[in-house]
Amino acid sequence: MSIGLKIKQLCERDGISLAELARRLNRTRPAVYEMVEKEDVNTSILRECSTIFNIPVSYFFEEEDVCRIAEIQEKLSKAEREIESLRKENLSLRSDKGNSTRVIVELDVTPDEFIKMGLKDKVIQILNK
């Protein structure tokens, strides 16, 4: 992967526009655009970029995409935390499965309606427990 492409990816990763990068490097926008497109980057600029993006200077010369690996590791870590959270929730739901749930219902009914609904016997059973 080219140095210019790596700089573009780092900008995207950190949400920095090339114009913002130019400002941070104390360079003009056209100079930074040219640097990225033509691969004409001197080591002092790479050192400044490594400070801005918090990466080692060697990143620009490595064939392996360290930035992508870090991103994948971060996503993997988040996925592992989510799996553990879901596992705990699943265990909690399984352990609660056999427990009954108490429901309290309040109804305004006349004594005649109460008897007609057949609730009298159920209330007596509950009170006798």
C-alpha positions as a printed NumPy array, in Angstrom:
array([[  0.   ,   0.   ,   0.   ],
       [  1.346,   3.421,  -0.896],
       [  2.249,   6.083,   1.666],
       [ -0.307,   8.505,   0.239],
       [ -3.07 ,   5.919,   0.523],
       [ -2.04 ,   5.182,   4.11 ],
       [ -2.246,   8.891,   4.944],
       [ -5.731,   9.066,   3.384],
       [ -6.878,   6.04 ,   5.395],
       [ -5.513,   7.511,   8.615],
       [ -7.385,  10.746,   7.892],
       [-10.602,   8.782,   7.362],
       [-10.021,   6.709,  10.493],
       [ -9.554,   9.822,  12.65 ],
       [-12.128,  11.972,  10.852],
       [ -9.545,  14.493,   9.66 ],
       [ -9.904,  16.106,   6.234],
       [ -6.844,  16.669,   4.075],
       [ -7.409,  20.398,   4.556],
       [ -7.268,  19.913,   8.339],
       [ -4.142,  17.789,   7.953],
       [ -2.562,  20.608,   5.916],
       [ -3.372,  23.049,   8.712],
       [ -1.853,  20.755,  11.348],
       [  1.268,  20.251,   9.223],
       [  1.562,  24.013,   8.574],
       [  1.438,  23.335,   4.851],
       [ -0.846,  24.584,   2.111],
       [ -3.743,  22.427,   0.988],
       [ -2.348,  22.037,  -2.545],
       [  0.984,  20.916,  -1.088],
       [ -0.695,  18.219,   0.996],
       [ -2.924,  17.077,  -1.862],
       [  0.117,  16.848,  -4.122],
       [  2.085,  15.029,  -1.438],
       [ -0.671,  12.434,  -1.079],
       [ -1.316,  12.001,  -4.788],
       [  2.273,  12.019,  -6.058],
       [  3.783,  10.115,  -3.147],
       [  6.304,  12.914,  -2.673],
       [  6.597,  12.832,   1.125],
       [  9.736,  13.647,   3.029],
       [ 10.569,  12.012,   6.355],
       [ 10.031,  15.156,   8.434],
       [  6.401,  15.291,   7.255],
       [  6.016,  11.581,   7.985],
       [  7.312,  12.19 ,  11.522],
       [  4.746,  14.958,  11.968],
       [  2.011,  12.696,  10.577],
       [  3.013,   9.901,  12.955],
       [  2.566,  12.327,  15.856],
       [ -0.806,  13.563,  14.569],
       [ -2.131,  10.027,  14.023],
       [ -0.386,   8.548,  17.076],
       [  1.36 ,   5.8  ,  15.126],
       [  5.032,   4.857,  14.658],
       [  6.853,   6.335,  11.645],
       [  7.629,   2.78 ,  10.548],
       [  3.922,   2.316,   9.778],
       [  4.371,   4.242,   6.537],
       [  7.057,   1.808,   5.373],
       [  5.443,  -1.449,   6.48 ],
       [  3.727,  -3.675,   3.983],
       [  1.225,  -4.921,   6.551],
       [ -1.631,  -2.576,   7.315],
       [ -1.225,  -2.03 ,  11.067],
       [ -4.12 ,   0.411,  11.132],
       [ -6.51 ,  -2.207,   9.74 ],
       [ -5.292,  -4.817,  12.224],
       [ -5.94 ,  -2.466,  15.146],
       [ -9.413,  -1.744,  13.794],
       [-10.178,  -5.458,  13.464],
       [ -8.89 ,  -6.139,  16.985],
       [-11.108,  -3.378,  18.357],
       [-14.173,  -4.794,  16.58 ],
       [-13.327,  -8.283,  17.824],
       [-13.039,  -7.018,  21.392],
       [-16.444,  -5.318,  21.132],
       [-17.976,  -8.488,  19.686],
       [-16.536, -10.589,  22.54 ],
       [-18.013,  -8.196,  25.121],
       [-21.395,  -8.327,  23.363],
       [-21.315, -12.143,  23.259],
       [-20.528, -12.302,  26.973],
       [-23.357,  -9.878,  27.734],
       [-25.808, -11.948,  25.665],
       [-24.59 , -15.159,  27.331],
       [-25.308, -13.683,  30.78 ],
       [-28.724, -12.447,  29.662],
       [-29.532, -15.887,  28.231],
       [-28.58 , -17.593,  31.51 ],
       [-30.682, -15.112,  33.442],
       [-33.701, -15.733,  31.224],
       [-33.299, -19.506,  31.523],
       [-33.109, -19.377,  35.318],
       [-36.261, -17.23 ,  35.504],
       [-38.22 , -19.546,  33.19 ],
       [-39.617, -21.789,  35.954],
       [-40.635, -18.975,  38.276],
       [-44.228, -17.827,  38.275],
       [-45.144, -14.205,  37.895],
       [-47.551, -12.489,  40.237],
       [-50.205, -10.367,  38.522],
       [-52.45 ,  -8.019,  40.437],
       [-55.598,  -6.82 ,  38.709],
       [-57.981,  -4.305,  40.192],
       [-61.539,  -4.297,  38.803],
       [-64.528,  -2.191,  39.778],
       [-67.446,  -4.628,  39.814],
       [-70.716,  -4.901,  41.661],
       [-71.293,  -7.916,  43.933],
       [-73.61 ,  -9.435,  41.283],
       [-70.971,  -9.008,  38.547],
       [-68.371, -10.51 ,  40.859],
       [-70.424, -13.681,  41.297],
       [-71.348, -13.884,  37.592],
       [-67.669, -13.681,  36.58 ],
       [-66.883, -16.745,  38.688],
       [-64.195, -14.927,  40.623],
       [-65.658, -15.621,  44.028],
       [-64.275, -19.17 ,  44.236],
       [-60.858, -18.116,  42.921],
       [-60.589, -15.303,  45.486],
       [-61.554, -17.697,  48.273],
       [-58.896, -20.18 ,  47.1  ],
       [-56.255, -17.446,  47.093],
       [-57.249, -16.168,  50.536],
       [-57.143, -19.688,  51.978],
       [-53.515, -20.201,  50.913]])
